[in-house]
Amino acid sequence: MQRFFLVKLVESAIALWVITLIVFGLTHFSGNPVGALLPDDASPEQVAFLINKLGLDQPIHIQYLRFLGNAVQGDFGLSMKWPGQSAMDVVLSRLPATLTLGGMAMLISVVIAIPLGVASATRKGTIVDSFAQGIALIGQSMPSFWLGIILIWVFAVGLGMFPTSGSGTWAHLVLPAISIAWFQISALTRLTRSAMLEVLDAEYVKLARAKGVSEPIIVWKHALRNAAVVPLTYFGVLAGSVLTGSVVIETVFSWPGLGWTAIEAIKARDFPVVQSVVIVFAVIFILANLLVDLLYAYIDPRIR
Amino acid sequence: MPISTPASAESVAPVARKRRRNFLRPGGYPALPIAILMITLIIPALFSQWLAPYGPEATNLRARLQPPVFFGGDWSHPFGTDRLGRDILSRTMHGAWYALSISVVGIFVGVVIGSSLGLIAGYFRGWWDTIIMRLVDISLALPAMLLALALAALSGPSFQSVIIVVAFVLWAYFARQVRAEVLGLRERDFVARAVVAGSSHLAILRRHILPNVVNTIVVLATLQVGIVITLEASLSFLGIGIPRPIPTWGLMVADGRQLLTSAWWVSFFPGLAILLTVLSVNLFGDWLREKIDPKSRRV
């Protein structure tokens, strides 16, 4: 277990390191920042001073090490679009909004997808199964941003049940969370269904039936506990796709989280903020995957 | 109805007809309706230049925000018009061309890079294998959106950055799958005989290994088309994909966002086009996998 833990930790560290390379490359090849930072009538001495101060006259590997040193401390410079704040502060202040939305989306998808997948597996070939598979099929084909817009059109503009955009109350959370969850529901339903079908065929389920254990207990206790391992491994992928979804959906609903901030920063060419968002996203995503790997190894000792 | 035509009835084997079909199970639907759906989507895409009633940029300020045909509009603009009086139907048809061509190019680049690396890793093993598979792991561990954001910040929206993002998302899947198959293939007798006969590595890869993995590559590529179309549309919607004024579906949906209260059709039809296209390609991919590659069938 310790060895497994170490290997996973090293792998995560390498992935994060690759991200810093990409982000550094981004700054390095995005042109000379001096022109953007100084007014047009700056004197050559001022330009030389700034170049020296930013370390742009150093060889590239020294520049990278400086960047890495700052990155470890979360220092990516000052934001340009939100003046007076460091880029990392801007990003971190938006993090709770994204985590709330992402958490809500995950909750919705688990609460809907697991029962749907179980029902679909236990009633294989019935109308329930067809319904679940139809949902899965459409969910995988529907672009989330369009779903978001359709939801706004029907439930906010048409029926007036929810606000069209913005944040603040629980009502603001409903439509964006459903838009993100939709795709996850279809994937999770499919996974749960196939995992349950496999488990329901296992010897211990047959034994439990022979012993006269009631059907709900077989399904929800014996079978689901074992089948749940498969959707659990998917959780890492889920975290990634919720993050991706949040970029799109936050833009649709003007939800002031990381994704919306990233898009606004890109429009304003605010590189420090874009870098910070990318790093924070990467850290969340890599941590989520690490956690899933460890949890998986804990639940299923054969993995180690 | 396509199913009841004599031609299709003949083509269905008696055994298959007896089994109750579950139309929603992957591969559980007859091929003909999928084919018809795909063709009705692909033909306008390929020939939008000639078939579309208007040019994608043809504005008509006197026909601004015309509703679609059964919602108060008329047949001159079946899907209605947008804020500048541009015909939504024509723009959606042109959008189909961009969606399909970008996915084909992006998938091609991803397939070539991924399959080549997979061939190398599986055939030569050793260090190559270790390095390439580590890269695959890392690449799979990074959400595509991060790279898309980084590239968009760096170079602004462009065709190239969309292609790079698509290739980056796909190559690892192909590398992993191809490597796994090559590992098995290289131990087979026909490879050993080719080695004895003095064939070079390149010749063995090209003549003996590659033909055996082509099926897998084709099936995998087909299954990615839907994902890629959605990805491209999302990027264009965010303004970090294909730049304006090219009529991509994502951009058209974004354009209609502000008009939801007055002109729902501006967003609705391009989005519906994405949904139908991705749905039919997904169905086709499942069907193809069932036909060519029954081993990899999902439960």
Chai-1 contact restraints between the chains, C-beta under 6 A:
chainA,res_idxA,chainB,res_idxB,connection_type,confidence,min_distance_angstrom,max_distance_angstrom,comment,restraint_id
A,A15,B,I138,contact,1.0,0.0,6.0,A-B,restraint_1
A,A15,B,A141,contact,1.0,0.0,6.0,A-B,restraint_2
A,V18,B,I138,contact,1.0,0.0,6.0,A-B,restraint_3
A,I22,B,A150,contact,1.0,0.0,6.0,A-B,restraint_4
A,L26,B,A150,contact,1.0,0.0,6.0,A-B,restraint_5
A,L26,B,L154,contact,1.0,0.0,6.0,A-B,restraint_6
A,S30,B,L154,contact,1.0,0.0,6.0,A-B,restraint_7
A,S130,B,L24,contact,1.0,0.0,6.0,A-B,restraint_8
A,Q133,B,L24,contact,1.0,0.0,6.0,A-B,restraint_9
A,G134,B,L24,contact,1.0,0.0,6.0,A-B,restraint_10
A,S141,B,L275,contact,1.0,0.0,6.0,A-B,restraint_11
A,S141,B,V278,contact,1.0,0.0,6.0,A-B,restraint_12
A,S141,B,L279,contact,1.0,0.0,6.0,A-B,restraint_13
A,S141,B,N282,contact,1.0,0.0,6.0,A-B,restraint_14
A,M142,B,L275,contact,1.0,0.0,6.0,A-B,restraint_15
A,P143,B,T230,contact,1.0,0.0,6.0,A-B,restraint_16
A,P143,B,A233,contact,1.0,0.0,6.0,A-B,restraint_17
A,P143,B,I274,contact,1.0,0.0,6.0,A-B,restraint_18
A,F145,B,F237,contact,1.0,0.0,6.0,A-B,restraint_19
A,W146,B,V253,contact,1.0,0.0,6.0,A-B,restraint_20
A,W146,B,G271,contact,1.0,0.0,6.0,A-B,restraint_21
A,I149,B,S267,contact,1.0,0.0,6.0,A-B,restraint_22
A,W153,B,L260,contact,1.0,0.0,6.0,A-B,restraint_23
A,W153,B,W264,contact,1.0,0.0,6.0,A-B,restraint_24
A,V157,B,L260,contact,1.0,0.0,6.0,A-B,restraint_25
A,V157,B,T261,contact,1.0,0.0,6.0,A-B,restraint_26
A,S194,B,V299,contact,1.0,0.0,6.0,A-B,restraint_27
A,L197,B,V299,contact,1.0,0.0,6.0,A-B,restraint_28
A,G240,B,P143,contact,1.0,0.0,6.0,A-B,restraint_29
A,L243,B,P143,contact,1.0,0.0,6.0,A-B,restraint_30
A,T244,B,P143,contact,1.0,0.0,6.0,A-B,restraint_31
A,T244,B,M145,contact,1.0,0.0,6.0,A-B,restraint_32
A,V247,B,M145,contact,1.0,0.0,6.0,A-B,restraint_33
A,V248,B,S234,contact,1.0,0.0,6.0,A-B,restraint_34
A,T251,B,L238,contact,1.0,0.0,6.0,A-B,restraint_35
A,A262,B,L149,contact,1.0,0.0,6.0,A-B,restraint_36
A,I263,B,L238,contact,1.0,0.0,6.0,A-B,restraint_37
A,I266,B,A152,contact,1.0,0.0,6.0,A-B,restraint_38
A,I266,B,A153,contact,1.0,0.0,6.0,A-B,restraint_39
A,V274,B,A153,contact,1.0,0.0,6.0,A-B,restraint_40
A,V278,B,L146,contact,1.0,0.0,6.0,A-B,restraint_41
A,V278,B,A150,contact,1.0,0.0,6.0,A-B,restraint_42
A,F281,B,L146,contact,1.0,0.0,6.0,A-B,restraint_43
A,F285,B,P143,contact,1.0,0.0,6.0,A-B,restraint_44
